[in-house]
Amino acid sequence: MVQRKGVGNFYLRGTVRGKGIFESTGTSDPEAAETLRIQTEARLLNQSIFGRQSTITFLEATEAFVAAGGSARFLFELNADGQPKGLAVHLRGRLLHTIKQSDIDKLAGQLYPTAGPKTRLRQLYAPFRAVWNHAARQGWAEVRTWEVPKAKLKGTNTPSGSSRRVGNAPTSYEHAAAFVTAMSPAPSMVMTALFFTGMRPIELIALEADDVDVAKRWLVIRRSKTGEPRGVPIHDFLAPMFESLCKRGGKVFRTHKGEPYPILENAGGQLNSAIAGARRRSGIKDISPYTARHTVSTQLVVNGVHPYVKDQILGHAVADMSRRYTNVPQQPLIDAINGIAVPEIWANVEWLAAPLVWSGKLVNSQEARRDRKRS
């Protein structure tokens, strides 16, 4: 069953009780490959007798999760020399039902010994839970609550001993309006949408017109940061903008040249030149794309919105039941987002009359020409 392909890794190839298999062992060591062959044959035999839940590995669950539309980031990726890396590689061969909380905690310490709780949550616990929850929905694992590192509560503004990076704190909507209205129309529309949805920048940049239902005040994010889809309410203030921009189809938000913004891991970096120009023109230095998310979260708290509703809007909710209704508009969420007041200067922004027409224009100043040269 073990087969060598070229001078690289060994492969497993053959049939066990009618089930064919052809996959890399991930090793060029013949003894390690033979051990994996024995384990794989035993697992496939047990699966044919006892069922999927007793034999599925974390790697298989990961492959199924990604095939269903989940993100492979931090789970299974290839490094520069083509070798696999990620959580699924470290848990290669582990049966899903044998993984315990202590195993994940130990792995977090090994892979991220100096990282803070936010990093461990983003790069290990969140992707692991996304795979596990997908497997549970398929009946391959039991429904389970996993403990995760405690990070700073979302929407709070607790001072810390370290210096803050721009964007890590909320601001007032009046302050934000003065900054955003100093931008050219295209980036101004992106920032406006961020401040009245609470979406992550990368989610907004990747948004497709087909996933926006203006009439129902609802949009769908197919792939969120956690790999799970979610629904987002549309503020009434944003409706004319979305209706106009969605007419061209494809990506909703584009540059002034009509090109989609690149999907970057450093989400928000696509607006660097526009942000720099707005800072020079407005004199405001403490706003970045992520300021919007913190501001929405804080304003919802101030407005007395129930924490569960707030978490649903921002995509913090982990309840599987809520994800089943991704495409179904939820009135409590729509009411909550509409509770955010719109400053007069924002409500009267010039491009709001015809967003699609204005999206190709630049602000009328020498600074705009300088920004264009920098971008």
N, C-alpha and C positions, 0 to 999 in steps of 0.2 A: 504493500500500500504506500510505502515511502518512495518517492521518485525525485531524483535530482534534476533540476532544470538549469543547464548551463553550469556556471561556477558559483551561482548564488545560493539562496536558501533551498532547503528541502521542501517538497510539496507532498501533501497527502492526496492520494488519488485511488478511488476504488468504490466498492459498493458493500454496504452492510444491511442485510435483510431488505434488499430492494431500494435502499436510499443511497443515491450517488453522492460522492463528495470530491471536491477538488479545491484545495486551499493551501496557502503557504503556511509553513510551520513557524515562520519568522526567525528561523535559526539555520546556520550552516553547519552546526555540530551534529554529527550523525547519531550520537547517543541521545542527545536531547530530542532530536526529531523522532527517534524510535520510541522514546518514552511518551511523547505527545501522540504518536500513532496508537499506542496501546490505550491511552486514556480516551482518545476520540472514539475508537472502536467500542470500548466499554460504554461510553456515554450514548452512542447511537443505538446500541443494543438495548440499554435500559430505557431509552426513549420509546422504542417500539413496543416495550412491554408495559412500562409504568406511566407513559404520557409525557407531554411537553414540559409541564411545570417542574418535574423532577430532574430534567436533563438540560434545560436551556442554559447556555453560558451568558455571561455579561456581554461578551463580544457579539454573540448572535442577537441578543436583545438590542444592542447598539445599532447593528446593521438594520434591524427591522425598524427601529426608531427613525433612523436617517432616511430609509426608503419611504417612510410615511410622511416625510417632509420636515423632520426635525433637523436641527443644526448639528454638524459633525465637529464644530469647533470645541477644542479641549477634550474631545472624545476619541476621535480617530483622524489623524492628519498625517501628511508626509513631510519630513524635514527636507533640508536642502539636498541631501544625497539620496533621497528617495526612500528612506527607511521610515516605517510607521512609528508614530508617537501618539501620546494621548492616554487618557484614563483607560480606555478599552484595551490598550496594549499592556498596561500594567496589571490589568485584571484578566489577561488572556487565560483561558482555560478554567476560570473560576465559575462554578455553577451559581446561577443567580440566587437560588434559595439558601446557599451557604454563606452569603455575604452578610456580615453583622456590622452594627454601628461602630464597634471597636476597630474593624478592618478599615473602614473609611477614615476614621480619625487618625489611625496610624499612617495610612497612605498620605493623608494631608500633611502630616508632620515630616514625612520623608521627601515628598515632592516640593513642598513650600515651607521649608524650615524657618525662614525669616519673614515670610509674608504676613500681612495683617489679615484680620477676619474678612474684610470685604473681598480681598483677592482670593482667599480660599473658598469663599462662598461662590464667587463668580466662576472660578476656573475648575472647581472640583465638585462641591456639594450640589450646586444648581444643575449642572449637566448630568450628574449621577442620578439625582431625583427625577429629572425629566425622563431618562431612560427607564428607571424603575416604574414610574407612574404609567408610562406607555405599556410596559410589560404587564402591569396589573390590569389595565383595561382590556388586554387581550386574554386575560385569564392565565398568564404564565407566572405570575407572582402574587403574593398576598398584598392587599392594601395596607400601607404602613406609613407611619410618621417618623421621619428621620430628623434627628437633632442637627442643627447647623450652627456655625459660629455666630455669636452675637455681635452685630455691627451697630453703628449709631442709627437710631430711629429715623426713618424717612420723614421729611417735612419738619424736622426740628432745627433749631438754630443754636445749639449748645456750643459755647466757645470751647476751643481746645488750646493746648499749649503750643501747638505747631502753627506755622503760618498757613493761611488758607490760599488755595489755588482759586483763580477767578472762575466763577461758575458753581462753586460749592456751597453757596448761600443764596437764600431767596432775596428778592427785592420787591419794591412796591410797583404796582402796575403803572402809576404815573411816571415813575423813574424809567421803567422799561419802555414806555411809549415814547419818551423823549429820545431814547437811544434808537429804537427800531425805526422810527419815522425819519431818522437821519440817513438811512440806508437807501440804496437803489431798490426799485420795486421788487425784483426777483428774490434777493436775499431777505428783504423786508417781509415778503409773504411767508417765507420759510420760518422766520423768527416769530411772526404773528401766529402761525399755526402752532408752533411749539408752546407759546405762552397761553394758548386757549384750548389745548388738548392735554398737555403734560406728557406727550409722547417723547421717547428717546430720539435724539437727532437721526440716528441711523435707521430707525423705524420709519420716520417721516420721509427721509431721502429715498427709501426703497418703496414707498407707497405707490400702488398702481391705481389708475382711474377706475378699473373694474371692481375694485374693492371699496369704493366709496358710494354710499347711497344718501345723497343730499336730502331727498324728500323725507327719509326716515331719520335723518340726523344721526347716521351711524356709519362707521367704517370698520374694516377688518384688517388686522395685521396678521399675515399668514405665518410669518416667522418672527417671533419676539426674541428677546435676549435669552430667555430660558428654553427656547426651542418650541414653545407651545403657542398656538394661535390665540388671539384675543380680540374682543370687540372694543371700540373706543367711541364715546359719544361726541357729536359735532356741535359746538357752540353755535347758536343762531347767528352770531356775528360773523362766523366763518363761512356760513352757507353760500353767500354770493361768490366768494373767492373760490371755493371748491367747485361750485357749479360751472364757473367760467373755465377754470384750469382743466377740469376733467373732459372738456369738449375735445381736446386734442388727443386723448387716449394715452396709453402708456404710462410712463412715470408722471405723477401729478406735478411735482416740483422740479424745475429745471433752471439752468443758468440763464443770464440775459441773452445768451446766444442760442437758446432753445435746446441746449444739450443737457441730458440727464446728469445730475451730480454723481461723481464716482462713489461707489460703495467702499468706504474705507473703514478699517478696524478702529482708527482714531476718529470715531464719528463726531462730526462737528467741524473737523479740520477743513472740510470743503469750503467753509465760509470765512477762512482766515483773512483774506484780503478785504472782504466786505466788512468784517468785524473791525479790522484795523482802520479802515476808512471812516466808519461810523464813530469810532473813538476819537479820531482827530477832529471830525466835524462837530460832534456833540460835546466833547470834553469829558464824556462818561467813560470810565476805565474798568468798571467792576461788573460788566455783563458779558456773558458768553452764551452759546446755545444751551448749555446745561443749566444755566441760571433759570431758564423757563420751567424746567421740570420741578426744581426745588420751589419755585414761586407758586406754581399750580398746587403742589402738595400742601404748602403752608396756607394758601388762601382757602382751600377746601376745609382745612382744620379750623381756621378762623370763622368760616361760615357755618360751622357746626355740623358739617357733613359726617355721617356715620363712618367710622373707620373702615368697615367692610366695603362700603360704597367707594370711599376714597381709594382703597387698595385695588378695587376692581378697575377703576378709571386709569390708574397708574400702572396696572399690570403686576401688582405685588401679590394678588390673590393666588392661593395654591389649591383652592377647592376644585376638585375634578368636575363637580356638578356645574360650576360656572362656565367651564370651558366647553361644555356640551352645547351651550347657547351662544357661541361666538358670533353667529350670524343673526341672532335675534336682538333687535334693539331693546334696551332696558330703560324704561322711563325714569326710574330713580336716578340712573347715571346721567341721563340727558338733563334732568332737572337740576342736578348738582352742578354740572359744568356751566349751565346757563346762569347759575347763581353768582358767577364771577363777573363783576361789573366792568364795563369797557370805558376807559377814560375818553373824554370828548376828542382829544387830539387824535386818538387812534380811530375812533368811530368816523372821523372826517378825513381820513387819509385819502389823498388824491387818487391813488391807483384802485381803490375799492370800487369805483364806478365802472371800470372795465379792466379787471385783472389781467386777462389774456392779452389785451392790447398793450397794457403798460409793462408787461413782464419783460419785454425786450429793451426797455429804456434804461438809462442811467441817470443818476442825480445830476442836476445842472450845476456843475462847478468844476474848477480846475482839479480838485481833489479826485473827482470821478475819473478823470483822464489818467491821473497818477495811479489810481487803484487798478485801472484796466491794464496799464503797463506792467504792474507788479504781478497780476494774476496770470 
